[in-house]
Structure formats: C-alpha cells, structure tokens
Amino acid sequence: MVGNVDLNHAHIVSENTSHAGSADGTPGITIAISTRNRTKYLRQTLESLRRQSVPPFEILIQNDGGSDETFELVESSGLNIRYF
C-alpha cells in the first residue's frame, strides 16, 4: 500500500515486458499521475508523454474517484499504463 493506493489491485491496461530502458542504455522512467474528472488535461499529458524522445517505461495513473471518461482514455491510449 502506498498512501491510499493498493498497488496489489492495479489494473494493467498494457504491459511492456522490456525493463531495460531505451536501446542506448538510458534507464526507463516511471511517471505517476493522480487525476479526478480532468480527462481534457490527462489527454494532453498523455499526448505529451507520447512525443518524448525518451519514452517512459511505465505510467501510473490513479483516478481519485472521478466519474468522467478517464478509464476509456487510458484504455485507448496505447501507452504502458497501470491504472488504479
């Protein structure tokens, strides 16, 4: 358990099995995002992450009880995301 997030109950939307980072040996990066009813901003953030020259190894997103389309956005993103 980290804060109020039970990491044992994460929903893995997609899984990247390569843990080595980038091809040039640069270590992978983990991005953690907490959101609640901010799909517009989350979409912009995910698009920005997609355009980075060194892509993140994984993205952790905690939906803090929101009722918008956050899960659908995460599911359709095509990024390596663990959703809580």
Residue frames as qw, qx, qy, qz and C-alpha x, y, z in Angstrom:
[[0.000, 0.891, 0.453, 0.000, 0.00, 0.00, 0.00],
 [0.395, 0.072, 0.021, 0.916, 1.38, 3.39, -1.00],
 [0.238, -0.051, 0.079, -0.967, -0.59, 6.25, 0.54],
 [0.651, 0.177, 0.430, -0.601, -4.21, 5.34, -0.21],
 [0.677, 0.453, -0.422, -0.399, -3.31, 3.27, -3.29],
 [0.806, -0.216, 0.548, -0.055, -3.27, -0.50, -3.00],
 [0.207, 0.604, -0.631, -0.440, -0.68, -1.47, -5.61],
 [0.285, -0.034, 0.958, 0.031, -1.85, -5.08, -5.49],
 [0.417, 0.583, 0.671, -0.188, -5.11, -4.06, -7.17],
 [0.073, 0.544, -0.325, -0.770, -3.78, -2.11, -10.15],
 [0.760, 0.519, 0.373, -0.119, -5.47, -2.56, -13.48],
 [0.357, -0.382, 0.549, 0.652, -2.73, -3.06, -16.07],
 [0.580, 0.660, 0.106, -0.465, -4.03, -1.58, -19.31],
 [0.804, 0.531, -0.259, 0.075, -1.00, -2.66, -21.32],
 [0.727, -0.601, 0.274, 0.188, 2.26, -4.17, -20.27],
 [0.473, 0.762, -0.440, 0.047, 5.69, -3.51, -21.67],
 [0.957, -0.267, -0.023, 0.111, 7.86, -6.51, -20.89],
 [0.644, 0.411, -0.204, 0.612, 11.15, -4.70, -21.63],
 [0.512, -0.826, -0.186, 0.148, 12.52, -3.37, -18.33],
 [0.727, -0.081, 0.068, 0.679, 15.90, -2.25, -19.63],
 [0.026, -0.744, -0.006, 0.667, 15.02, 1.30, -20.65],
 [0.561, 0.753, -0.113, -0.326, 15.96, 2.60, -24.07],
 [0.926, 0.319, -0.041, 0.196, 18.25, 0.92, -26.61],
 [0.387, 0.698, -0.352, 0.490, 21.13, 3.27, -25.71],
 [0.562, -0.089, -0.661, 0.489, 21.11, 2.08, -22.09],
 [0.188, -0.346, 0.185, -0.901, 19.26, 5.11, -20.69],
 [0.040, 0.179, 0.901, -0.394, 17.24, 3.89, -17.69],
 [0.153, -0.560, -0.692, -0.428, 13.48, 3.74, -18.03],
 [0.096, -0.155, 0.277, -0.943, 11.33, 6.39, -16.41],
 [0.144, -0.516, -0.842, 0.067, 8.15, 5.93, -14.35],
 [0.143, -0.288, -0.068, -0.945, 5.53, 8.70, -14.45],
 [0.119, -0.427, -0.834, 0.327, 2.91, 8.89, -11.66],
 [0.176, -0.264, -0.230, -0.920, -0.29, 10.89, -12.26],
 [0.054, 0.409, 0.794, -0.446, -3.21, 11.45, -9.91],
 [0.147, -0.140, -0.398, -0.894, -6.42, 12.67, -11.55],
 [0.155, 0.465, 0.788, -0.372, -10.08, 13.30, -10.84],
 [0.357, 0.791, 0.485, -0.106, -12.51, 14.41, -13.56],
 [0.027, -0.803, 0.293, 0.519, -9.74, 16.01, -15.65],
 [0.810, 0.273, 0.481, 0.195, -9.90, 13.97, -18.87],
 [0.435, 0.895, 0.010, 0.103, -9.04, 17.00, -21.01],
 [0.126, -0.864, 0.484, -0.056, -5.78, 17.62, -19.15],
 [0.732, -0.256, 0.629, 0.063, -4.94, 13.93, -18.88],
 [0.773, 0.550, 0.290, 0.126, -5.33, 13.60, -22.67],
 [0.268, 0.924, -0.236, 0.140, -2.89, 16.49, -23.17],
 [0.444, -0.675, 0.587, -0.050, -0.45, 14.94, -20.69],
 [0.826, 0.019, 0.556, 0.088, -0.56, 11.52, -22.36],
 [0.651, 0.736, 0.105, 0.152, -0.03, 13.09, -25.79],
 [0.003, 0.906, -0.407, 0.114, 2.98, 14.97, -24.42],
 [0.640, -0.435, 0.633, 0.004, 4.41, 11.76, -22.95],
 [0.846, 0.361, 0.383, 0.085, 3.92, 10.01, -26.29],
 [0.496, 0.846, -0.059, 0.185, 6.05, 12.69, -28.02],
 [0.445, -0.804, 0.383, 0.094, 9.02, 12.49, -25.64],
 [0.493, 0.629, -0.598, -0.067, 12.38, 11.48, -27.13],
 [0.167, 0.177, -0.929, 0.279, 12.90, 9.03, -24.22],
 [0.622, -0.379, -0.405, -0.553, 9.58, 7.33, -23.63],
 [0.482, -0.480, 0.536, -0.499, 8.64, 6.39, -20.07],
 [0.111, 0.119, -0.986, 0.020, 8.98, 2.76, -19.02],
 [0.182, -0.513, -0.839, -0.015, 5.57, 2.93, -17.38],
 [0.198, -0.369, 0.005, -0.908, 2.88, 5.38, -16.44],
 [0.179, -0.354, -0.845, 0.359, 0.94, 5.03, -13.19],
 [0.241, -0.357, -0.194, -0.881, -2.46, 6.76, -13.12],
 [0.075, -0.315, -0.823, 0.467, -4.60, 6.98, -10.01],
 [0.243, -0.497, -0.430, -0.713, -8.20, 8.01, -10.64],
 [0.060, -0.012, -0.652, 0.756, -9.23, 9.59, -7.35],
 [0.210, 0.461, 0.761, -0.405, -12.93, 8.73, -7.56],
 [0.190, 0.313, -0.263, -0.893, -13.68, 10.60, -10.77],
 [0.580, 0.398, 0.658, -0.268, -16.79, 9.97, -12.84],
 [0.415, 0.705, -0.247, -0.520, -15.62, 11.08, -16.28],
 [0.916, 0.383, -0.087, -0.082, -14.14, 9.06, -19.18],
 [0.179, -0.776, 0.604, 0.019, -10.68, 8.68, -17.66],
 [0.687, -0.158, 0.708, 0.038, -10.61, 4.87, -17.86],
 [0.738, 0.583, 0.337, 0.024, -11.72, 4.88, -21.51],
 [0.258, 0.922, -0.287, -0.001, -9.00, 7.42, -22.35],
 [0.382, -0.603, 0.700, 0.010, -6.35, 5.36, -20.57],
 [0.771, 0.103, 0.628, -0.016, -7.54, 2.14, -22.21],
 [0.679, 0.688, 0.241, 0.086, -7.38, 3.63, -25.71],
 [0.101, -0.924, 0.290, 0.227, -4.03, 5.43, -25.25],
 [0.870, 0.418, -0.216, 0.148, -1.77, 2.61, -26.42],
 [0.095, 0.712, -0.552, 0.423, 0.73, 3.53, -23.69],
 [0.589, -0.063, -0.755, 0.281, 2.14, 1.27, -20.97],
 [0.313, -0.488, 0.174, -0.796, -0.17, 2.31, -18.12],
 [0.317, -0.259, -0.863, 0.296, -1.02, 0.85, -14.72],
 [0.302, -0.470, -0.198, -0.805, -4.40, 2.28, -13.72],
 [0.199, -0.185, -0.810, 0.519, -5.66, 2.49, -10.14]]
